[in-house]
Structure formats: C-alpha cells, structure tokens
C-alpha cells in the first residue's frame, strides 16, 4: 500500500507498512492505524455508515472524531481495550498540537477535573498522554472530549502513525519558519537604511514607502507563521488558563497594531523588523525542540518497524520442508517456522534444526553478533545473520520479547520527576504574574513617559515568556533517556535519573545479577535408592515450568542426558524456598534443605560444598538427592562495585543462597556488607529498614523473587535476561544484561542533573536580568524577541549534548580495565 493513499476515516496518509482496513458499504477501505480501524469498524457495526457519505469534509490532521462519533469509543469492544488487570481504565493517547510545556500543564489541569480521574501524565517530548481513570465514573469518550475542548486532538497511540505525525508537524513548522525567515530578511532590507540614515536625511515619502513595504512583508509572518501562537492563546483564553502563548500573542499583536497605526497615520515608531525577527526566532527555537521530540520517539518507532508482519510457516514439517507465508500474528505455540538470513525473528522461538548467528543490537544494544545453536532460544526482533534455521514457536507475537519491550517503552517517560513538576508549577503562575507586571509597567510608563510606554510594555511581554524554564527539565530528560535506550538501558519511571544520582546505597542480588545467570550442574549426590538418572528426571520435570536460572540448569542437564518425560501435577511454587508437585500420586519437593526437610524429615545433614549452591529433592519421609550447582561471576561485576564505592555509595549484597557462598563472593568482590539465606520478605524488610534510616536505595535484581524488593526500592533495575515479573516491577531495565550498563546509567544521571541545573540556572538568571532590563526601558522590542528565543534555544541545545555522551567515560573505562 503506497504512502500516498489517504486513510478513509481521517484522511492522513496510510504508512507504507500499513495493513489496516475496514469494509464500508461492501468496499474495503484503507485505514492508517488501529485507532482509525477500531472507530471505523464501530461505526459500521452500529449501522452508522451514512456518517461517511454525509460528511462534508475529512477531519483536519489526525483522526479527530466528530462529537456524535465520540460515543463509539464507549462501545464494549473498544472499552475493553482500555481496561487493565486492576479493573481501572487506562489508555495511551497521542496528542496533536503540543507546542510547549504550557500545553502539557493546560491539558493535565483540565483532565484533573474529569470525575474518577486517577492520573494523567503528558510527555512534552514524545507527545504521549498516559491516563488512568475509574471506568465506573467516566468513559473513554469523556477523556477524548475534554482534550478536544481545550483545542487538541487525542487518539489511541500507534507508534507508526505517531512518527508520521511528528514528521508532518516538522514539515509544517519548517514551512512557517521559512516564511518567517524570508519576511524577516526582506523587512530588514527596508529597516536598516532607516536606522543608518541621519536625522532628516531621508525624504518622508521614501520613509513612508519603506514602512508600507515593511507592513506588507510582515503580514505573511503574522497571518501564517504566527498562527500556532494565536490559536494557542485563544485556547488558553477560552479555558481561562493563561499559558505561554498569551504573552507572545499579546506582544506580537500590540507591536503589529501599533506599527500599522503609525504607518497609516504617517508618524510614530514602527517595529516590523522586531515582529518578524521575534516570530522567526521563536519558531526556530520550537523547531529545535520538535527535532528533539522526534529523536526521542525514533527509538520506539524503530522497534515498531522491526516487528515482522509475516513468517515462513512449515505446515508439513518434518515430512516436508515447504513453507507458506502467513501473518506473524497468526502463529501459535508449537508451530514450526523457517528463518532465512537477513530476516528478523517474528516470535520467541527455539532452534530445532541448524545453527546461526544473530544480531541482538535492536533489543539489547549489543553490537557483536551472537551464536545460537540447536536447542537454544532466540528472541523476537533478533536478526538472523548467517544461516537458515528451523524454529519452534515458543510464544505468540503479542507475548513475545519485542512486543513486551515495546509495551515497556510506550509507558516509559510518562510521569514527571520532582524537578519537572517544580518547573511546571513555577511556569504556571509565572505567566499570570507576568501579565499583571506588564500592565503595571505600561501604567507607570504612560504616566512617566507616554511615548515609551507601548514599546517597553511589548518588550516586557516578549522577553519574559517562560519557555526556557519549562523546557529546562523535559528536554534534558528526553535526550538522556533516548541515549540510554541506545546503550541498552530502558528507563521506565520518571524519577530514575534524579533518584539514581542522589542514591546512597546500591543493593545487588547475586544469581543472574553479579553472576552470569547460567549456572551449571556440577554433581548429583544421591541420598536414597534412586539412581542419578531417575532423580534428575524427577527434578527436571518439577522445574520445567520455572524461569529461575537454577531451575534451568537442572532442566538443561536432563535434556543433555536425553531425560524421559515425567508427568507432574498440582505444582505449587513457594517463593524463595522451592516448589512441590504430585508425581504418580506422591508429593515431591525440590528446593532448599529447610524446605525439603519439612516433607522428608531431618535425617540428612546439610553438608554442602563451600563454593556451590545446593538444591535438594525429596518426598514424604524420603530424601532422594542433592544437586550441586555453581555459577560464574560476570566479568564486569568487580568494575561496577568498585565504581560505586568510589562515588561514596555503600554496596550491599543480598541473596537467598547459603550465607557461606554469599560471604565468599562478597570477599572476592570487596563487598563488606553481605547477607545470605534471605527470603524475599527479608530482602524487602532489609531495604525498608535502610530507607527508614534515611537511605536512598538502588536495587538491582533479576528474578521473580526480587519483584517485591524492586518495587519497594527508591529506584530499581532489572536485568534484561531476568524474569518478566521482575522487569514489570522495576523502574528501569538493563536490556543488554550487562551489569556495566549500570555505570552508563549512573554517569548519564550525573550528566543529566548537571545539564538540568545549568538549564534552570540559565532560565532563572535570564529572567532576573532580562525582565528588569525590559521594564526600565533598556531593551528594544527586537532585543527582547532575540533574548527570549535565544534563551529557549540554549536550553534545548544544551540538553541535546546529552545524546552525544561517550559510551564509556575515561573513569568508566578505568574501572573496566582495572577489573580485567
């Protein structure tokens, strides 16, 4: 489908990869996104297709449903998409028309008045709104209607359409910027001779001609380029909430009306050069901001495009190796597919024939190809590089690794850290105070020197727009989170950067965090009459459904020995202890010595080797076996610990493994404070005790057992190779599973906080100097426009420096080399 094909519902171009359509009056009509598809299908299902035949024109911009169509979002089919597991309604919406952080404040304030609203977070960098509300008190249409009432368009978020919208906005903004720049240059050609001419040396008719020419050349800038400011101001006035566009519009309007009046009357000062310069510079600063937003959305769009739409299904395997191309979304667990070199893996799968090399850079940031052999798993989104392989589908597309990652990224960055909330509050009351101050300045100068009152009031309005203050924090956060994502660190919650920078304690789990997370079975000690093969069969059957690294070690060991199938029923997990299940009518337990002894008795002493983790197996009154498992330290573990210790942070090791093993690992790594044999509840209590003493705690873990403590910590990181439950409760995910990514995050947090402080200091200093200077008549209107625009551009450009952070700072590299 070509990109020039318009969406039948909203009129936007359908993306080249678009595959959405709806049958309307027996004709298949193209749609640009799932949101338009869902609404159009609801219109058809409700028998309202006359809506399309009777409408006078397509909605402007993106899918903006007319008021009578808003109720279609409340249909049971669509409303079910907005309901989460807790029973609350939750939606991710794209918002069109965002100009600056004042728009964010306005939308969030208006949404706060919706009955049952629980949270509303709009990200100015990505133009995404995450909103949660009580489904019993409000409907989806209420949320969308409120956003429409304040002058913006909301529609269900779709990354591909969202990227198209940002590109469309950038093109429109560039057109306005071009017209404003052209007007500014032409007006300057007429203004400069007037400025340079000596008093009385220019004929009045010639000067008047130049004024009329400047007036005509200023009109395109005011009537076209400045339209976003006028529309924004009108929206703010309608809802009685003055935003940043109000002083900008007042300044442009006052200067233009005054200049036009002077031109018509043939006397007085004109400010056409100042008007065009102000519009051009302000648009330039906002264009730079828009570019930053596009960069922030680029990573998600790249992932979305990486989702393969089709797969090569092998229906007759192994008898036949013929393939049929099917939609990736139709694949089911157990299907056999073929992956060819150069193709992305469509779903999480297991290699059942062949071996190859895969590129995981999109998922983890790891640039080096990774080998995959028979029996090993491959994640969706990985690119097959070298050889064709036959795969067995393990997870359907919606549950795959890449789909889960996209969902995490879609929810990332939606909240606001403390600094951003402070800046928004200051900017909100600042605009109101500014308008009052401008009136006071106008009144004073009208009394003191009426000829200067008008230009000074304009200068005050223009110079003091708090764009720089509102952009100081979100621009830096957008830049640094985008950078970290490319480095393999997904920041989900808004407070990660600020809290990581201020943290005092770093608490680390052992298995899968400090170690490789790929433990291997070293020896099997039988404790009863059963053979090694028999006990390994039973252990693997019990552990087969667990994702814990220790469980996988037993399962893989059994698979290498061609273990036979053992049927297990009624499996029950006991977090931090082990699990039990019924085999042939008998209850078995596998896990810690204490856990198994509760079923098998106390007849076996826990004589465990000092350097291994021991897993016990038993049934009622019978001990069966002990499995000794060991894991290797990650090569970057020492560097990470040394790095944080050098920053003055206390590093603590918490683990459920035997205290002796944990203590020896702590001694190897130079960790003074280490605790072994800790259950999940004990880890949680330990962290909460630290917090009660005033500590700010960073928690790093990877397992299902770590979910509770990850959620309780001030800021938490889950390993990308860890359990999904751990990742869902963490504030950030180390996608590459490299512990050294934690150093990247810490250095990025420090750099980001430095940039934010610089931006806030610059914005504050600028306002403290510029506003009094304008009020005392020291700044001409054109100087005010230049100052305000430059101040906004400075904070955005300064924030963009964060995207060029080195992958490893000299200090980072020093610790890595020292660890080796």
Buried (B, 14 or more C-beta within 10 A) or exposed (E): BEEEBEBBBBBBBBBEEBEBBBEBEEEEBBBBBBBBBBBBBBBBEEEEBEBBEEEEEBBEBBBBBEEEBBBBBBBEEBBEBBBEEEEBBBBBBBBBBBBBBBBBBBBBBBBEEBEBBEBBBBBBBBBBBBBBBBBEEBBBBBBBBBBBEBBBBBBBBBBBBBBBBBEBBBEEBEEBBEBBBBBBEBBBBBBEEBEEEEEEEBEEEEBEEBBEBBBBBBBBBBEBBBEBBBBBBEBBBEBEBBBBBBBBBBBBBBBBEBBBEBBEEEEBBBBBBBBBBBBBBBBBBBBBBBBBBBBBBBBBBBBBBBBBEBBBBBEEBEEEEEBEEBBBBEBEEEBBBBBEEEBBBBBBBBBBBBBBBBBBBBBBBBEEBBEBEEEEBBBBBBBBBBEBBBBBBBBBBEBBBBBBBBEBBBBBBBBBBEBBEBBBEBBBEBBEEBBEBBEEBBEBBBEEEEEEBBBBBBBBBBBBBBBBBBBBBBBBBBBBBBBBBBBBBBBBBBBBBBBBBEBBBBBBBBBBBBBBBBBEBBEBBBBBEBEBBBBBBBBBBBBBEBBBBBBBBBBBBBEEEEBEEBEBEEBEBEBBBBBBBBBEEEBBBBBBBEBBBEBBEEEBEEEBBEEBBBBBBBBEEBBBBBBBBBBEBBBBBBBBBBBBBEEEBBBBBBBBBBEBBBBBBBEEBEBEEBBBBBBBEBBBBBBBEBBEEEBBBBBBBBBBBBBBBBBBBBBBBBBBBBBBBBBBBBBBBBBBBBBBBBBBBBBBBBBBBBBBEBBBEBBBEBBEEBBEBBBEBEBBBBBBBBBBBBBBBBBBBBBBBBBEBEEBBEEBBBBBEEBE
